[in-house]
Amino acid sequence: MARDPREVMEYDVLVVGAGPSGLSAAIRLKQLANEAGQELS
């Protein structure tokens, strides 16, 4: 039986948790990336 190929997704950052701390970290990381002229995924 052949294995199904797995989809691979690459991210710069993974924020775990949807609470206030996770949201705050995601916003700050996006601000820093924008200041540096970088894309963030």
C-alpha positions, -999 to +999 in steps of 0.1 A: +000+000+000+015+033-011+017+061+014-001+094+007+024+123+002+022+147+031+018+183+026+046+204+041+040+240+051+069+262+063+064+290+088+087+316+103+068+315+136+042+293+152+022+309+180+005+283+201-025+295+220-053+319+211-053+338+244-042+374+250-005+364+252-006+346+219-023+375+202+000+400+217+031+380+206+017+376+170+010+414+167+045+423+181+062+399+157+043+413+128+052+449+138+089+439+140+088+422+106+072+453+091+098+476+106+125+454+092+108+453+058+103+415+060+074+392+052+063+370+081+043+338+078 
